[in-house]
Amino acid sequence: MIPAAFEYYAPRSITDAVSFLAAHKDDVKILSGGQSLLPLMKMRLSKPEYIVDIGRIPDLDNIAAEVNHIVIGGMATHAQMEASDLLKKSCPLLPQTATTIADVQVRNRGTLGGSIAHADPAGDMPAAILALDAEIKAVGPNGERWIKAEDFFLGLLMSVLEPDEIVTAVKVPVTAGDKTAYLKAAPRSSGFAVVGVAVRLGLDASGDVSHAAIGITGVTDKAYRAERVEKMLMGKKLDDALIDSAAAEATRNIDVIEDINGSVEYRTQLTHVYVARALKAAIQS
Ligand SMILES: Cc1cc2nc3c(=O)[nH]c(=O)nc-3n(C[C@H](O)[C@H](O)[C@H](O)COP(=O)(O)OP(=O)(O)OC[C@H]3O[C@@H](n4cnc5c(N)ncnc54)[C@H](O)[C@@H]3O)c2cc1C
């Protein structure tokens, strides 16, 4: 399958990329790894007149430590995050999540910025960055802004990004002392989550939960935080009974979707099971 014809531009700086986007914003797409955009273009579901390839802008794939944070460039690939010793030590939830994405070929090309900007309701990274309380740096014609992960996703393939804004970086906290896990149920044919659960737990000296953050993907039209579950865990010791009763709340007031991978009832039950499993996996991490 061959995409419709387009004009290709490969700027060497963010400034040039943003100027080009602003000039053509009604009919332009950013190209990062191309793992979501190119299939859409080949199926003619997307027919942009212009493509801005940001892959030649220097240093956009850096993964760097700052005080209490790690900043990951928008062009950092899933494979880079999977292999990063810095992330494994200081923010293991990202490598734990990256390693579950598709196959080696997709992970070698697909990027963090692309995964977030695409806002796929079954994408894995949105769940992880929600559980990490990450912040997303978007650069556009009016300068840069930092967007909280919880404010970023609006719905199916929709985010608060403007068409002339580029995700240049994602800032995540150092979570070295936390317990984290990412688990998903996914059909072998696509690897996309029917349910994906990212867990980040803090335990105090007596083993009580001091903070809990749970991001869920695949279940509704956008990734979300399981706030009811988090509240039920706070200040308590985790045992099987508490985990089970809290996990049952993960889809309360959520508009669970139905598709070829499962009915509402199936997904609801699967979410219950996977939240419980992810909590147990996090405790053992
Ligand atoms: C066979 C296959 C299996 C897959 N399985 C999974 C899976 O299991 N889990 C999963 O999460 N994903 C999966 N993916 C998707 C993969 O993770 C993609 O890499 C990701 O969704 C998009 O990242 P990308 O860099 O390829 O973005 P692109 O495809 O280049 O872009 C995607 C969209 O985001 C926009 N965009 C890209 N970068 C930016 C940016 N920096 N700023 C603003 N807008 C931007 C583009 O204009 C486009 O609209 C799969 C893909 C394939 C082909």
The ligand as an SDF file (V2000), in Angstrom:
LIG
                    3D

 53 58  0  0  0  0  0  0  0  0999 V2000
    2.5760   -3.4950   14.3810 C   0  0  0  0  0  0  0  0  0  0  0  0
    2.4830   -2.4270   15.4330 C   0  0  0  0  0  0  0  0  0  0  0  0
    2.2100   -2.7750   16.7360 C   0  0  0  0  0  0  0  0  0  0  0  0
    2.1270   -1.7960   17.7250 C   0  0  0  0  0  0  0  0  0  0  0  0
    1.8830   -2.1830   19.0010 N   0  0  0  0  0  0  0  0  0  0  0  0
    1.8200   -1.2400   19.9710 C   0  0  0  0  0  0  0  0  0  0  0  0
    1.6240   -1.6190   21.3350 C   0  0  0  0  0  0  0  0  0  0  0  0
    1.5500   -2.7960   21.6810 O   0  0  0  0  0  0  0  0  0  0  0  0
    1.5230   -0.6300   22.2530 N   0  0  0  0  0  0  0  0  0  0  0  0
    1.6510    0.7080   21.9220 C   0  0  0  0  0  0  0  0  0  0  0  0
    1.5560    1.5520   22.7950 O   0  0  0  0  0  0  0  0  0  0  0  0
    1.8790    1.0800   20.6630 N   0  0  0  0  0  0  0  0  0  0  0  0
    1.9760    0.1510   19.6790 C   0  0  0  0  0  0  0  0  0  0  0  0
    2.2200    0.5340   18.3930 N   0  0  0  0  0  0  0  0  0  0  0  0
    2.3670    1.9820   18.1160 C   0  0  0  0  0  0  0  0  0  0  0  0
    3.8040    2.4210   18.3820 C   0  0  0  0  0  0  0  0  0  0  0  0
    4.0510    2.4440   19.7710 O   0  0  0  0  0  0  0  0  0  0  0  0
    4.0520    3.8240   17.8320 C   0  0  0  0  0  0  0  0  0  0  0  0
    5.4070    4.0210   17.9090 O   0  0  0  0  0  0  0  0  0  0  0  0
    3.4220    4.9850   18.5320 C   0  0  0  0  0  0  0  0  0  0  0  0
    2.0490    4.8680   18.6760 O   0  0  0  0  0  0  0  0  0  0  0  0
    3.6230    6.2970   17.7610 C   0  0  0  0  0  0  0  0  0  0  0  0
    4.9530    6.6960   17.8540 O   0  0  0  0  0  0  0  0  0  0  0  0
    5.7220    7.1340   16.5580 P   0  0  0  0  0  0  0  0  0  0  0  0
    6.9880    7.7520   17.0200 O   0  0  0  0  0  0  0  0  0  0  0  0
    5.8370    5.9850   15.6320 O   0  0  0  0  0  0  0  0  0  0  0  0
    4.7830    8.3080   15.9750 O   0  0  0  0  0  0  0  0  0  0  0  0
    4.3450    8.6140   14.4850 P   0  0  0  0  0  0  0  0  0  0  0  0
    3.6980    7.4210   13.8770 O   0  0  0  0  0  0  0  0  0  0  0  0
    5.4630    9.2330   13.7480 O   0  0  0  0  0  0  0  0  0  0  0  0
    3.2520    9.7330   14.7810 O   0  0  0  0  0  0  0  0  0  0  0  0
    2.0130    9.4120   15.3840 C   0  0  0  0  0  0  0  0  0  0  0  0
    1.1530   10.6700   15.4790 C   0  0  0  0  0  0  0  0  0  0  0  0
    1.6910   11.5840   16.4380 O   0  0  0  0  0  0  0  0  0  0  0  0
    2.1200   12.8160   15.8080 C   0  0  0  0  0  0  0  0  0  0  0  0
    3.4290   13.0970   16.3850 N   0  0  0  0  0  0  0  0  0  0  0  0
    4.5140   12.2770   16.3480 C   0  0  0  0  0  0  0  0  0  0  0  0
    5.5150   12.7850   17.0720 N   0  0  0  0  0  0  0  0  0  0  0  0
    5.0710   13.9540   17.5720 C   0  0  0  0  0  0  0  0  0  0  0  0
    5.6600   14.9300   18.4150 C   0  0  0  0  0  0  0  0  0  0  0  0
    6.9120   14.8010   18.9040 N   0  0  0  0  0  0  0  0  0  0  0  0
    4.9280   16.0190   18.7360 N   0  0  0  0  0  0  0  0  0  0  0  0
    3.6580   16.1710   18.2760 C   0  0  0  0  0  0  0  0  0  0  0  0
    3.0470   15.2750   17.4730 N   0  0  0  0  0  0  0  0  0  0  0  0
    3.7410   14.1710   17.1330 C   0  0  0  0  0  0  0  0  0  0  0  0
    2.1660   12.5210   14.3230 C   0  0  0  0  0  0  0  0  0  0  0  0
    1.9460   13.6660   13.5360 O   0  0  0  0  0  0  0  0  0  0  0  0
    1.0730   11.4850   14.1810 C   0  0  0  0  0  0  0  0  0  0  0  0
   -0.1810   12.1200   14.1200 O   0  0  0  0  0  0  0  0  0  0  0  0
    2.3110   -0.4110   17.3890 C   0  0  0  0  0  0  0  0  0  0  0  0
    2.5900   -0.0550   16.0650 C   0  0  0  0  0  0  0  0  0  0  0  0
    2.6860   -1.0390   15.0890 C   0  0  0  0  0  0  0  0  0  0  0  0
    3.0160   -0.6360   13.6800 C   0  0  0  0  0  0  0  0  0  0  0  0
  1  2  1  0
  2  3  1  0
  2 52  2  0
  3  4  2  0
  4  5  1  0
  4 50  1  0
  5  6  2  0
  6  7  1  0
  6 13  1  0
  7  8  2  0
  7  9  1  0
  9 10  1  0
 10 11  2  0
 10 12  1  0
 12 13  2  0
 13 14  1  0
 14 15  1  0
 14 50  1  0
 15 16  1  0
 16 17  1  0
 16 18  1  0
 18 19  1  0
 18 20  1  0
 20 21  1  0
 20 22  1  0
 22 23  1  0
 23 24  1  0
 24 25  2  0
 24 26  1  0
 24 27  1  0
 27 28  1  0
 28 29  2  0
 28 30  1  0
 28 31  1  0
 31 32  1  0
 32 33  1  0
 33 34  1  0
 33 48  1  0
 34 35  1  0
 35 36  1  0
 35 46  1  0
 36 37  1  0
 36 45  1  0
 37 38  2  0
 38 39  1  0
 39 40  1  0
 39 45  2  0
 40 41  1  0
 40 42  2  0
 42 43  1  0
 43 44  2  0
 44 45  1  0
 46 47  1  0
 46 48  1  0
 48 49  1  0
 50 51  2  0
 51 52  1  0
 52 53  1  0
M  END
$$$$
